[in-house]
Amino acid sequence: MRLPAKNEVARHLRRYRAWERMMLAAPADRDLRATFEDSGYTLCVLMGKRCAREAADAADRYLRTTLSAYLREQDERPHPGAVVRRGPPAADRRSPAGR
């Protein structure tokens, strides 16, 4: 996994937090909300996360720890895209064609 430089992450996290404060101060402003969402998207891309809140949390952890500690922590977390299989084992399943 390749991660961006910490100064880039810090810059984008500061930008995200600033737009977040402005957006919370004026929630009806659509242009402000769009810019806030853009900054969240950029943070998602930088940190490899699917939502801005997760990306901001990941950026905070990344900036607080060493690179190796952050990567170890990421390996220990359950992967949200992991497939959870339910039902009988595959050997017991029958296809509709094999009745």
C-alpha positions in Angstrom: 0.0 0.0 0.0 1.4 3.4 -1.0 0.6 6.3 1.2 1.0 10.0 0.5 3.5 12.2 2.3 2.4 13.2 5.7 2.5 16.9 4.9 0.1 16.3 2.0 -2.3 14.4 4.3 -2.0 17.1 7.0 -2.8 19.9 4.4 -5.8 18.1 3.0 -7.1 17.2 6.5 -6.8 20.8 7.6 -8.7 21.8 4.4 -11.4 19.2 5.1 -11.9 20.4 8.7 -12.0 24.1 7.7 -14.7 23.4 5.1 -16.5 21.2 7.6 -16.7 24.1 10.1 -17.9 26.5 7.4 -20.5 24.0 6.1 -21.9 23.4 9.6 -22.1 27.2 10.2 -24.1 27.6 6.9 -25.8 24.3 6.1 -28.1 25.8 3.4 -25.2 27.0 1.3 -25.1 24.5 -1.6 -21.8 25.8 -3.0 -20.1 25.5 0.4 -21.5 22.0 0.8 -20.2 21.0 -2.7 -16.7 22.3 -1.8 -16.8 20.4 1.5 -17.8 17.2 -0.3 -15.0 17.7 -2.8 -12.5 18.0 0.0 -13.9 14.9 1.6 -13.6 13.0 -1.7 -9.9 14.1 -2.0 -9.2 12.8 1.5 -10.9 9.5 0.6 -8.7 9.1 -2.4 -5.6 10.0 -0.5 -6.3 7.6 2.4 -8.0 4.8 0.4 -11.2 4.9 2.3 -14.8 4.9 1.1 -16.3 7.7 3.2 -15.0 11.0 4.3 -15.5 10.3 8.0 -13.3 7.2 7.8 -10.8 9.0 5.7 -10.5 11.8 8.2 -10.1 9.3 11.1 -7.5 7.4 9.1 -5.6 10.6 8.3 -5.6 11.5 12.0 -4.2 8.1 12.9 -1.6 8.3 10.1 -0.4 11.7 11.2 -0.1 10.5 14.9 1.8 7.3 14.3 4.8 6.0 12.3 4.2 4.6 8.9 4.9 1.0 10.0 2.6 1.3 13.0 -0.2 2.7 10.8 0.2 -0.1 8.2 0.2 -2.8 10.9 -3.0 -1.3 12.3 -4.6 -1.3 8.9 -3.7 -5.0 8.5 -5.3 -5.9 11.8 -8.7 -4.2 11.0 -11.4 -6.2 9.4 -11.9 -5.4 5.8 -15.3 -3.9 5.1 -15.5 -5.5 1.6 -14.8 -8.9 3.0 -17.4 -11.5 1.8 -19.4 -13.1 4.6 -20.9 -16.3 3.4 -24.1 -17.6 5.0 -26.0 -20.8 4.5 -24.9 -24.4 4.1 -21.4 -25.2 2.9 -20.8 -25.0 -0.9 -20.7 -28.8 -1.2 -24.3 -29.1 0.1 -25.7 -26.5 -2.3 -27.4 -27.6 -5.5 -27.7 -25.6 -8.6 -31.2 -25.2 -10.1 -30.0 -27.1 -13.2 -28.9 -30.1 -11.1 -32.3 -31.1 -9.6 
